[in-house]
Amino acid sequence: MSFQVIPAVDIQGGKAVRLRQGRAEESTVFDDSPLEAAKRFAAAGATRLHVVDLDGAFLGKPVNFEIIRRIVAAVDVPVQIGGGVRNFDIASRYLGSGVSRVILGTSVVRNPEEVLRITKAYPGKVAAAIDARDGLVAIRGWVEATGVDAVDLARRMEKIGISCFIYTDIARDGMMAGPNHRAISGFAKGLATPVIASGGVTTLADVEKLRSMEGEGVTGVIIGRALYDGSISLHEALRLERE
């Protein structure tokens, strides 16, 4: 898996937003139309899109499925979906609609048996979101701390067929403070499975640094707020992807 720069489209209340540290009450609306945001990123050359149903993450079931279905139908690049994917039926519904990869979060902690059921049915199409604060996993839209070590959990998930991990340092997410490179490196080095980094990416230098960690197992970066507010040019970030 070559390094990918992956734009994020987070959906809350039918709009494209970004949160700060995962807090629903600290959202900024960046586009009234998530569909149009996704189409712009795809037209700019993005090779994959990261779409999250934030309402679904908090409620535990899909809320913005129809918007996501329209995004998948409108773009010619793979779309990975997270937020509220808690069981086999929801995962099947998304994958049946053309989604390339579903991202499991809460269920990897609460229901590993269901995770195994999904990975067996859809090999290579299931990622796990490991959202951590101080190395410990948080779930349910980041509102619940678990006390579970992030690397230990990921190693258990490797054994049941997770094809990649999306690692987010919650303390950095949406804060425009730069990624926690040490935490990302420590997480990726502890695993044999590819890791996509997320949270705090603010500058092209951040992207370059993460790309330099490809040998440690970091195979991509998700960028959100920095693309919307212009801190990072998607064109320039994608140039780094191609180099």
TIKELUM-632271 format. One record per residue (C-alpha): residue in three letters; residue number from 0; x, y, z; chain. Coordinates in Angstrom, 3 decimals. Example, Ala and Ser with C-alpha at 12.3 -4.5 7.8 and 13.67 -1.06 7.14 Angstrom:
2
   padren   dose         px         py         pz   guvo
      ALA      0     12.300     -4.500      7.800      A
      SER      1     13.670     -1.060      7.140      A
//
This chain:
243
   padren   dose         px         py         pz   guvo
      MET      0      0.000      0.000      0.000      A
      SER      1      1.614      3.259     -1.160      A
      PHE      2      1.318      6.438      0.889      A
      GLN      3     -1.988      8.269      0.423      A
      VAL      4     -3.170     11.784      1.271      A
      ILE      5     -6.836     11.357      2.219      A
      PRO      6     -9.210     14.331      2.569      A
      ALA      7    -11.831     14.051      5.308      A
      VAL      8    -15.512     14.878      5.020      A
      ASP      9    -17.143     14.774      8.461      A
      ILE     10    -20.941     15.021      8.382      A
      GLN     11    -23.008     16.477     11.209      A
      GLY     12    -26.556     17.722     10.782      A
      GLY     13    -26.274     17.207      7.037      A
      LYS     14    -23.306     19.595      6.716      A
      ALA     15    -19.536     19.152      6.361      A
      VAL     16    -17.986     20.114      9.691      A
      ARG     17    -14.854     19.727     11.767      A
      LEU     18    -14.810     19.150     15.498      A
      ARG     19    -12.199     20.036     18.071      A
      GLN     20    -10.961     17.005     20.011      A
      GLY     21    -14.098     15.123     18.987      A
      ARG     22    -16.495     17.379     20.899      A
      ALA     23    -19.878     17.617     19.176      A
      GLU     24    -20.521     21.018     20.725      A
      GLU     25    -17.288     22.429     19.233      A
      SER     26    -18.052     22.040     15.542      A
      THR     27    -17.321     24.425     12.691      A
      VAL     28    -19.373     24.207      9.508      A
      PHE     29    -17.081     24.351      6.486      A
      ASP     30    -19.524     23.445      3.750      A
      ASP     31    -23.316     23.227      3.667      A
      SER     32    -22.971     20.337      1.210      A
      PRO     33    -20.771     17.344      2.093      A
      LEU     34    -21.453     16.062     -1.424      A
      GLU     35    -19.958     19.158     -3.024      A
      ALA     36    -16.953     19.029     -0.690      A
      ALA     37    -16.334     15.396     -1.646      A
      LYS     38    -16.670     16.164     -5.343      A
      ARG     39    -14.146     19.016     -5.055      A
      PHE     40    -11.595     16.767     -3.345      A
      ALA     41    -12.063     14.024     -5.934      A
      ALA     42    -11.810     16.507     -8.817      A
      ALA     43     -8.561     17.834     -7.324      A
      GLY     44     -7.030     14.377     -7.646      A
      ALA     45     -7.561     12.724     -4.257      A
      THR     46     -7.103      8.957     -4.555      A
      ARG     47     -9.337      8.134     -1.570      A
      LEU     48    -11.895      9.953      0.594      A
      HIS     49    -12.505      9.547      4.314      A
      VAL     50    -16.151     10.181      5.232      A
      VAL     51    -17.461     10.100      8.795      A
      ASP     52    -21.077     10.157      9.950      A
      LEU     53    -20.506     12.103     13.169      A
      ASP     54    -24.176     11.906     14.129      A
      GLY     55    -23.941      8.155     13.623      A
      ALA     56    -20.844      7.951     15.810      A
      PHE     57    -22.680      9.545     18.725      A
      LEU     58    -25.962      7.662     18.214      A
      GLY     59    -24.475      4.294     17.291      A
      LYS     60    -26.325      3.891     13.979      A
      PRO     61    -26.247      5.523     10.527      A
      VAL     62    -27.870      8.943     10.368      A
      ASN     63    -26.474     10.379      7.137      A
      PHE     64    -26.580      7.208      5.022      A
      GLU     65    -28.360      8.841      2.081      A
      ILE     66    -25.797     11.658      1.854      A
      ILE     67    -22.983      9.110      1.987      A
      ARG     68    -24.636      6.953     -0.685      A
      ARG     69    -24.828     10.012     -2.939      A
      ILE     70    -21.147     10.806     -2.326      A
      VAL     71    -20.105      7.275     -3.258      A
      ALA     72    -22.188      7.431     -6.428      A
      ALA     73    -20.814     10.847     -7.422      A
      VAL     74    -17.054     10.269     -7.154      A
      ASP     75    -14.752      7.886     -8.992      A
      VAL     76    -12.382      7.235     -6.093      A
      PRO     77    -12.636      4.782     -3.195      A
      VAL     78    -14.586      6.058     -0.201      A
      GLN     79    -14.046      4.745      3.318      A
      ILE     80    -16.811      5.238      5.866      A
      GLY     81    -16.794      5.478      9.644      A
      GLY     82    -19.184      6.604     12.346      A
      GLY     83    -21.878      4.358     13.742      A
      VAL     84    -20.726      1.173     11.992      A
      ARG     85    -21.403     -1.055     14.972      A
      ASN     86    -22.621     -4.371     13.499      A
      PHE     87    -22.648     -6.709     10.510      A
      ASP     88    -25.906     -5.400      9.047      A
      ILE     89    -24.698     -1.777      8.993      A
      ALA     90    -21.343     -2.778      7.492      A
      SER     91    -23.109     -4.843      4.831      A
      ARG     92    -25.435     -1.976      3.991      A
      TYR     93    -22.526      0.395      3.430      A
      LEU     94    -20.398     -2.068      1.478      A
      GLY     95    -23.412     -2.996     -0.619      A
      SER     96    -23.854      0.671     -1.533      A
      GLY     97    -20.365      0.867     -3.056      A
      VAL     98    -18.284      1.951     -0.075      A
      SER     99    -14.763      0.534     -0.465      A
      ARG    100    -13.957      0.165      3.233      A
      VAL    101    -15.876      0.370      6.474      A
      ILE    102    -14.203      1.683      9.610      A
      LEU    103    -15.097      0.083     12.920      A
      GLY    104    -14.475      1.922     16.168      A
      THR    105    -16.605      1.221     19.220      A
      SER    106    -17.250     -2.377     18.169      A
      VAL    107    -13.537     -3.292     18.195      A
      VAL    108    -13.636     -2.724     21.953      A
      ARG    109    -17.180     -3.736     22.783      A
      ASN    110    -17.911     -6.531     20.314      A
      PRO    111    -14.861     -8.273     18.799      A
      GLU    112    -17.005    -11.250     17.819      A
      GLU    113    -19.006     -9.005     15.505      A
      VAL    114    -15.773     -7.577     14.110      A
      LEU    115    -14.631    -11.103     13.248      A
      ARG    116    -17.958    -11.795     11.537      A
      ILE    117    -17.518     -8.701      9.367      A
      THR    118    -13.852     -9.329      8.493      A
      LYS    119    -14.634    -12.922      7.489      A
      ALA    120    -17.417    -11.798      5.171      A
      TYR    121    -15.518     -8.816      3.741      A
      PRO    122    -11.777     -9.562      3.781      A
      GLY    123     -9.614     -6.542      3.005      A
      LYS    124    -12.519     -4.121      3.392      A
      VAL    125    -12.514     -3.533      7.134      A
      ALA    126    -10.419     -0.940      8.965      A
      ALA    127    -10.293     -0.209     12.672      A
      ALA    128    -10.256      3.320     14.049      A
      ILE    129     -8.004      3.476     17.076      A
      ASP    130     -8.752      6.807     18.720      A
      ALA    131     -6.459      7.413     21.653      A
      ARG    132     -5.677      9.950     24.332      A
      ASP    133     -2.388      9.387     26.187      A
      GLY    134     -2.150      5.964     24.537      A
      LEU    135     -5.555      4.792     25.798      A
      VAL    136     -8.528      4.142     23.549      A
      ALA    137    -11.703      6.258     23.552      A
      ILE    138    -14.964      5.138     21.933      A
      ARG    139    -18.564      6.231     21.202      A
      GLY    140    -17.515      9.311     19.259      A
      TRP    141    -14.588      9.746     21.677      A
      VAL    142    -16.838     10.515     24.634      A
      GLU    143    -16.054      7.332     26.563      A
      ALA    144    -12.566      6.488     27.852      A
      THR    145    -11.876      2.749     28.045      A
      GLY    146     -8.514      2.359     29.781      A
      VAL    147     -7.551     -0.039     26.949      A
      ASP    148     -4.010      0.298     25.576      A
      ALA    149     -4.126      1.285     21.898      A
      VAL    150     -1.342     -1.029     20.693      A
      ASP    151     -2.632     -4.009     22.677      A
      LEU    152     -6.085     -3.564     21.155      A
      ALA    153     -4.665     -3.214     17.637      A
      ARG    154     -2.633     -6.397     18.008      A
      ARG    155     -5.787     -8.291     18.957      A
      MET    156     -7.580     -6.851     15.949      A
      GLU    157     -4.748     -7.851     13.614      A
      LYS    158     -5.401    -11.457     14.533      A
      ILE    159     -9.028    -11.308     13.409      A
      GLY    160     -8.536     -9.768      9.987      A
      ILE    161     -8.458     -5.971     10.259      A
      SER    162     -6.764     -4.767      7.056      A
      CYS    163     -5.573     -1.344      8.248      A
      PHE    164     -5.713      0.976     11.235      A
      ILE    165     -6.630      4.639     11.403      A
      TYR    166     -4.828      6.089     14.401      A
      THR    167     -6.024      9.402     15.796      A
      ASP    168     -4.507     11.289     18.685      A
      ILE    169     -7.647     12.911     20.061      A
      ALA    170     -5.759     15.658     21.884      A
      ARG    171     -4.420     16.908     18.533      A
      ASP    172     -7.531     16.455     16.377      A
      GLY    173     -8.916     19.707     15.008      A
      MET    174     -6.492     21.754     17.101      A
      MET    175     -4.092     22.660     14.254      A
      ALA    176     -1.192     21.874     16.589      A
      GLY    177      0.591     19.269     14.460      A
      PRO    178      0.444     15.476     14.754      A
      ASN    179      1.841     13.530     17.689      A
      HIS    180      4.608     11.918     15.639      A
      ARG    181      6.053     10.005     18.585      A
      ALA    182      2.700      8.378     19.390      A
      ILE    183      2.031      7.571     15.728      A
      SER    184      5.470      6.042     15.304      A
      GLY    185      5.175      3.983     18.469      A
      PHE    186      1.780      2.701     17.404      A
      ALA    187      2.787      1.826     13.837      A
      LYS    188      6.073      0.148     14.810      A
      GLY    189      4.181     -2.164     17.140      A
      LEU    190      2.103     -3.618     14.299      A
      ALA    191      2.438     -5.525     11.048      A
      THR    192     -0.703     -3.931      9.583      A
      PRO    193     -0.670     -0.581      7.693      A
      VAL    194     -1.491      2.546      9.694      A
      ILE    195     -3.139      5.736      8.453      A
      ALA    196     -2.393      8.752     10.658      A
      SER    197     -5.040     11.304     11.616      A
      GLY    198     -5.321     14.291     13.913      A
      GLY    199     -3.571     17.645     14.031      A
      VAL    200     -2.133     17.703     10.509      A
      THR    201     -1.628     21.415      9.852      A
      THR    202      1.184     22.015      7.354      A
      LEU    203      2.842     20.411      4.351      A
      ALA    204      5.798     19.735      6.628      A
      ASP    205      3.500     17.559      8.748      A
      VAL    206      2.551     15.594      5.651      A
      GLU    207      6.201     15.240      4.622      A
      LYS    208      7.157     14.008      8.087      A
      LEU    209      4.412     11.380      8.086      A
      ARG    210      5.364     10.301      4.577      A
      SER    211      8.932      9.812      5.806      A
      MET    212      7.524      7.310      8.320      A
      GLU    213      6.310      4.984      5.571      A
      GLY    214      9.083      2.556      6.443      A
      GLU    215      7.658      2.355      9.956      A
      GLY    216      4.274      1.304      8.621      A
      VAL    217      2.542      4.692      8.175      A
      THR    218      0.845      4.391      4.777      A
      GLY    219     -1.357      7.466      4.703      A
      VAL    220     -2.598     10.644      6.331      A
      ILE    221     -6.124     11.969      6.767      A
      ILE    222     -6.413     15.751      6.525      A
      GLY    223     -9.492     17.697      7.559      A
      ARG    224     -9.569     21.231      8.929      A
      ALA    225     -6.279     22.267      7.289      A
      LEU    226     -7.744     21.646      3.820      A
      TYR    227    -10.921     23.567      4.554      A
      ASP    228     -9.247     26.644      5.972      A
      GLY    229     -6.441     26.666      3.406      A
      SER    230     -3.532     25.861      5.733      A
      ILE    231     -2.665     23.003      3.386      A
      SER    232     -3.135     23.020     -0.380      A
      LEU    233     -4.558     19.673     -1.470      A
      HIS    234     -2.731     20.081     -4.783      A
      GLU    235      0.611     20.391     -2.989      A
      ALA    236     -0.163     17.563     -0.572      A
      LEU    237     -1.074     15.269     -3.461      A
      ARG    238      2.196     16.198     -5.149      A
      LEU    239      3.984     14.781     -2.117      A
      GLU    240      1.850     11.640     -2.423      A
      ARG    241      2.971     11.126     -6.019      A
      GLU    242      6.688     11.716     -5.401      A
//
